[in-house]
Amino acid sequence: MKDEWYSPGQIRYLRDDIIWMIAVVLPLDAGCWPPAPGNTINNPESQKTPSHAAPFENPCCVEAELLQRIKMTGEAGEALVDEVLAGIEHYQLLSRPAKRALNYISSGPKRRRTKDGRLITYAEWKRDRKKNRKYVKNL
């Protein structure tokens, strides 16, 4: 998993993206992003077009979004971070709370919302999942 590389623009907040960011990006200083394989930081050809944003702006935004999503899951999110930093990088090997937190966090580019636009909390999401599982079992 650490052999992969994503640019800040390629992050879609899917399971693999999130596990990679926790393992590779979170340990770095704020505003830093690991260089692409084969590119060095001082290589002028590594950036094709000039950006209108500061070089640290996109990495900071992506990292802040990840940290906010992890914070919303509470202790389960902390367990996810601890397990990934300890070297567990496959979904099947994570503990149950870490899997749940990862599933909640990996909602795609936008956070989970109700039809009226309100954010769905982690507790509401878990409750709804449990309710839906009971409904499916009764069929």
BAFI-3210 file (N, C-alpha, C; in Angstrom, 3 decimals, decimal comma, padded with zeros to 6 digits):
// residues 139
n [1|2|3|4|5|6|7|8|9|10|11|12|13|14|15|16|17|18|19|20|21|22|23|24|25|26|27|28|29|30|31|32|33|34|35|36|37|38|39|40|41|42|43|44|45|46|47|48|49|50|51|52|53|54|55|56|57|58|59|60|61|62|63|64|65|66|67|68|69|70|71|72|73|74|75|76|77|78|79|80|81|82|83|84|85|86|87|88|89|90|91|92|93|94|95|96|97|98|99|100|101|102|103|104|105|106|107|108|109|110|111|112|113|114|115|116|117|118|119|120|121|122|123|124|125|126|127|128|129|130|131|132|133|134|135|136|137|138|139]
n.u [000,828|001,992|003,605|002,099|000,993|-000,619|-001,777|-002,763|-005,053|-006,046|-007,226|-010,057|-011,398|-011,926|-011,749|-009,078|-007,662|-007,884|-006,657|-004,067|-003,462|-003,508|-001,388|000,811|000,685|-000,264|001,834|003,724|004,938|002,628|001,113|002,908|003,548|004,093|006,692|006,169|006,837|010,030|010,247|011,882|011,907|013,090|012,931|012,214|010,531|008,590|006,242|003,730|002,074|001,814|000,586|-002,152|-002,375|-000,809|002,020|001,615|-001,064|-003,162|-002,359|-002,717|-005,490|-006,609|-005,568|-006,690|-009,414|-009,459|-008,617|-010,758|-012,894|-012,017|-012,045|-014,784|-015,594|-014,719|-013,550|-013,395|-012,296|-009,801|-008,816|-008,656|-006,634|-004,480|-004,163|-003,556|-001,200|000,343|000,881|-001,072|-002,595|-004,625|-008,026|-009,485|-008,014|-008,319|-009,668|-013,051|-014,294|-012,527|-012,926|-015,601|-015,355|-013,726|-015,449|-017,459|-016,016|-015,134|-016,832|-016,715|-016,024|-017,701|-019,130|-021,250|-024,687|-028,062|-031,217|-032,111|-029,780|-028,353|-025,570|-024,847|-024,358|-021,816|-022,871|-025,605|-025,367|-024,325|-026,501|-028,535|-027,445|-027,471|-030,213|-031,043|-029,755|-031,148|-033,643|-033,161|-032,448|-034,894|-036,377]
n.v [-001,197|001,227|001,626|002,722|005,835|008,937|012,001|015,157|015,942|013,555|012,216|010,592|009,902|007,200|003,801|002,726|005,080|006,495|004,799|004,842|007,592|007,868|006,183|007,267|010,109|011,423|011,054|012,913|016,361|019,097|020,291|019,125|016,854|013,604|013,150|012,326|009,036|008,684|011,369|014,304|016,805|019,172|019,050|020,683|019,806|018,340|019,635|020,438|022,591|025,959|026,617|028,285|028,249|028,129|025,965|024,350|024,422|022,696|020,085|020,653|021,157|018,672|016,996|018,192|017,720|014,916|014,554|015,802|014,120|011,768|012,643|012,920|010,322|009,561|007,427|005,118|006,042|006,802|004,287|003,238|004,879|004,242|001,475|001,439|002,962|001,225|-000,660|-002,228|-002,578|-003,552|-003,900|-006,166|-007,029|-005,205|-004,139|-004,508|-001,986|-000,198|-000,843|-000,049|002,719|003,392|002,737|004,643|007,027|006,788|007,972|009,065|012,049|013,926|014,579|012,452|013,093|014,074|014,102|016,688|018,091|018,100|017,098|013,659|012,143|010,055|008,308|008,266|007,141|004,581|003,573|003,547|001,721|-000,590|-000,879|-001,324|-003,754|-005,490|-005,385|-006,586|-009,156|-010,069|-010,532]
n.w [000,000|000,728|-001,426|-003,388|-004,861|-004,556|-005,834|-004,337|-005,756|-006,729|-004,679|-003,534|-001,304|-000,753|000,490|000,066|-000,535|001,870|003,756|002,704|002,997|005,805|006,473|005,069|004,642|007,013|008,992|008,078|008,144|008,580|005,629|003,927|001,268|000,074|-002,356|-005,828|-007,063|-008,467|-009,011|-007,929|-005,385|-006,248|-008,977|-011,896|-013,910|-012,699|-012,116|-014,216|-015,036|-013,913|-010,656|-009,079|-006,445|-003,233|-002,649|-000,428|000,076|-001,103|-000,071|002,683|002,834|002,054|004,040|006,317|005,867|006,023|008,709|010,045|009,347|010,604|013,240|013,650|014,050|016,523|019,111|017,552|015,181|016,130|016,754|014,189|013,036|014,756|014,216|011,454|011,408|012,840|011,001|009,796|006,860|005,295|004,639|005,553|007,731|009,750|012,943|014,163|015,062|013,793|011,104|010,822|011,267|009,097|006,979|007,376|007,046|004,420|002,309|-000,135|-002,131|-000,919|002,294|004,309|004,088|004,972|003,189|003,424|003,667|006,058|008,050|008,565|011,551|013,062|014,968|014,236|011,691|012,308|013,775|011,816|009,997|011,555|011,940|009,290|008,783|010,501|009,300|006,811|007,647|008,613|006,351]
ca.u [000,000|002,850|004,240|001,217|001,126|-001,748|-001,611|-003,930|-006,215|-006,519|-007,868|-011,514|-011,902|-012,338|-011,009|-007,634|-007,118|-007,825|-005,614|-002,784|-003,208|-003,174|-000,074|001,902|000,589|-000,419|003,104|004,514|004,588|001,456|001,399|003,847|002,985|005,231|006,932|005,808|007,973|010,845|010,390|012,478|011,242|013,711|012,824|011,273|009,590|007,595|004,992|003,524|001,517|001,892|-000,624|-002,523|-002,410|000,492|002,327|001,146|-002,503|-003,938|-002,106|-003,331|-006,942|-006,905|-005,251|-007,681|-010,666|-009,276|-008,603|-012,114|-013,694|-011,577|-012,520|-016,227|-015,838|-014,316|-012,595|-013,236|-011,345|-008,479|-008,397|-008,274|-005,329|-003,482|-003,932|-002,876|000,171|001,051|001,244|-002,205|-003,007|-005,657|-009,331|-009,908|-007,232|-008,650|-010,656|-014,424|-014,514|-011,738|-013,626|-016,782|-014,908|-013,259|-016,622|-018,128|-015,144|-014,967|-018,110|-016,469|-015,560|-018,587|-019,492|-022,603|-025,709|-029,455|-031,813|-032,245|-028,456|-027,719|-024,569|-025,224|-023,318|-021,349|-023,837|-026,806|-025,006|-024,256|-027,862|-029,259|-026,898|-027,956|-031,634|-031,161|-029,348|-032,248|-034,702|-032,757|-032,495|-036,290|-037,009]
ca.v [000,000|002,408|001,781|003,525|007,275|009,742|013,444|015,661|015,985|012,201|011,665|010,506|009,473|005,808|003,049|002,663|006,439|006,878|004,001|005,370|008,901|007,677|005,555|008,004|011,573|011,917|011,193|014,040|017,676|019,700|020,986|018,353|015,731|012,817|013,345|011,214|008,148|009,081|012,828|014,936|018,068|020,262|018,793|021,652|019,145|017,605|020,390|020,735|023,930|026,706|026,590|029,555|028,023|027,891|024,537|023,616|024,632|021,489|019,053|021,044|020,986|017,240|016,467|018,716|016,990|013,578|014,655|016,121|012,896|010,859|013,216|012,676|008,934|009,395|006,382|004,180|006,674|006,697|002,892|003,111|005,518|003,443|000,206|001,682|003,377|000,038|-001,485|-002,963|-001,773|-004,233|-003,736|-007,392|-007,250|-004,181|-004,514|-004,130|-000,535|000,491|-001,055|000,822|004,102|003,526|002,741|005,945|008,066|006,619|008,265|009,780|013,426|014,691|013,883|011,879|014,080|013,696|014,735|018,124|018,694|018,029|016,033|012,471|011,856|008,670|007,537|008,074|006,234|003,235|003,171|003,242|000,479|-001,692|-001,014|-001,923|-005,153|-006,220|-005,458|-007,572|-010,484|-010,463|-010,854]
ca.w [000,000|000,782|-002,724|-004,219|-004,685|-004,999|-005,695|-003,606|-006,650|-007,002|-003,483|-003,659|000,008|-000,768|001,509|-000,209|-000,418|003,283|004,403|002,227|003,614|007,217|006,575|004,437|004,717|008,390|009,731|007,579|008,672|007,948|004,379|003,112|000,535|-000,408|-003,787|-006,701|-007,307|-009,605|-009,046|-006,768|-005,070|-006,999|-010,403|-012,462|-014,795|-011,925|-012,146|-015,622|-015,187|-012,659|-009,852|-008,468|-004,999|-002,599|-002,744|000,749|000,266|-001,374|000,938|003,963|002,731|002,028|005,366|007,263|005,638|006,589|010,174|010,501|009,229|011,662|014,503|013,749|014,453|017,921|019,470|016,435|014,271|016,757|016,579|012,784|012,855|015,474|013,529|010,174|011,704|013,337|009,846|009,222|005,718|004,528|005,275|006,229|008,951|010,744|013,957|013,790|015,160|012,768|009,828|010,812|011,095|007,714|006,106|007,524|006,493|002,971|001,666|-001,382|-001,958|-000,043|003,536|004,329|004,444|004,789|002,006|003,655|003,688|007,369|008,182|009,322|012,530|013,099|015,766|013,401|010,616|012,887|014,123|010,578|009,455|012,389|011,644|007,967|008,879|011,118|008,314|005,805|008,266|008,794|005,060]
c.u [000,870|003,559|003,389|001,493|-000,090|-001,348|-002,820|-005,197|-006,799|-007,264|-009,385|-012,181|-012,584|-011,437|-009,498|-006,977|-006,897|-006,739|-004,241|-002,475|-002,840|-001,756|001,060|001,850|000,514|000,900|003,971|004,099|003,382|001,880|002,382|003,095|004,154|005,435|006,536|007,027|008,727|011,031|011,089|011,811|011,797|013,631|011,809|010,253|008,490|006,251|004,796|003,004|001,628|000,539|-000,883|-002,613|-000,989|000,766|001,810|-000,375|-003,326|-003,639|-002,744|-004,834|-007,336|-006,670|-006,268|-009,021|-010,587|-009,328|-009,985|-013,004|-013,320|-012,098|-014,008|-016,536|-015,368|-013,287|-012,374|-012,252|-009,935|-007,937|-007,946|-006,885|-004,243|-003,141|-003,181|-001,432|001,008|001,386|000,115|-002,775|-004,058|-006,956|-009,714|-009,189|-007,542|-009,658|-012,034|-014,679|-013,741|-012,382|-014,837|-016,399|-014,457|-014,439|-017,375|-017,323|-015,098|-016,293|-017,937|-016,084|-016,429|-018,900|-020,929|-023,593|-027,098|-029,986|-031,964|-030,895|-027,729|-026,721|-025,123|-024,076|-022,946|-022,340|-025,115|-026,534|-024,956|-025,658|-028,649|-028,760|-027,412|-029,430|-031,837|-030,756|-030,465|-033,375|-034,382|-032,833|-033,926|-036,965|-036,931]
c.v [001,258|002,647|002,610|005,001|007,958|011,207|013,952|015,702|014,622|011,585|011,736|010,026|008,113|005,054|003,066|004,028|006,796|006,093|004,519|006,700|008,757|007,131|006,443|009,502|012,079|012,006|012,368|015,333|018,220|020,459|020,263|017,211|014,915|013,035|012,111|010,331|008,581|010,581|013,300|016,274|019,199|020,072|019,755|021,011|018,416|018,327|020,904|022,153|024,661|026,694|027,969|029,449|027,840|026,383|023,714|023,647|023,364|020,369|019,380|020,817|019,512|016,631|016,938|018,004|015,590|013,620|014,969|014,884|011,894|011,342|012,937|011,261|008,628|008,302|005,380|004,743|006,629|005,276|002,661|003,683|004,690|002,158|000,407|002,101|002,224|-000,930|-002,293|-002,108|-002,448|-004,193|-004,970|-007,618|-006,238|-004,720|-004,006|-002,626|000,244|000,336|-000,133|002,271|004,339|003,568|004,067|007,054|007,989|006,778|008,951|011,218|014,265|013,880|013,404|012,924|013,482|014,409|016,232|018,820|018,662|016,879|014,874|012,161|010,376|007,802|007,271|007,054|004,794|002,717|002,766|001,955|-000,725|-001,962|-001,697|-003,390|-005,996|-006,406|-006,526|-008,966|-010,989|-010,853|-012,290]
c.w [000,000|-000,545|-003,667|-003,973|-005,269|-004,894|-004,910|-004,467|-006,967|-005,820|-003,654|-002,373|-000,061|000,203|001,277|-000,074|001,043|004,013|003,988|002,895|005,086|007,347|006,087|004,713|006,157|009,156|009,265|008,272|007,924|006,695|003,491|002,438|000,014|-001,906|-004,578|-006,913|-008,572|-009,728|-007,789|-006,566|-005,929|-008,506|-011,022|-013,388|-014,035|-011,884|-013,562|-015,849|-013,862|-011,946|-009,262|-006,956|-004,486|-002,603|-001,569|000,894|000,034|-000,385|002,290|003,941|002,780|003,411|006,401|007,100|006,222|008,113|010,732|010,432|010,323|013,011|014,718|014,237|015,870|018,124|018,348|015,414|014,819|016,613|015,142|012,542|013,522|014,724|012,212|010,419|012,259|012,202|009,245|008,092|004,848|005,325|006,100|007,549|010,054|011,753|013,529|013,941|014,098|011,392|009,730|010,568|009,654|006,744|006,185|006,847|004,971|002,243|000,323|-001,093|-001,014|001,202|003,456|004,838|004,270|003,554|002,179|003,834|005,020|007,391|008,999|010,275|012,472|013,864|014,961|012,299|011,129|013,205|012,873|009,942|010,226|012,093|010,287|007,979|009,464|010,117|007,281|006,387|008,396|007,480|004,760]
res [m|k|d|e|w|y|s|p|g|q|i|r|y|l|r|d|d|i|i|w|m|i|a|v|v|l|p|l|d|a|g|c|w|p|p|a|p|g|n|t|i|n|n|p|e|s|q|k|t|p|s|h|a|a|p|f|e|n|p|c|c|v|e|a|e|l|l|q|r|i|k|m|t|g|e|a|g|e|a|l|v|d|e|v|l|a|g|i|e|h|y|q|l|l|s|r|p|a|k|r|a|l|n|y|i|s|s|g|p|k|r|r|r|t|k|d|g|r|l|i|t|y|a|e|w|k|r|d|r|k|k|n|r|k|y|v|k|n|l]
***
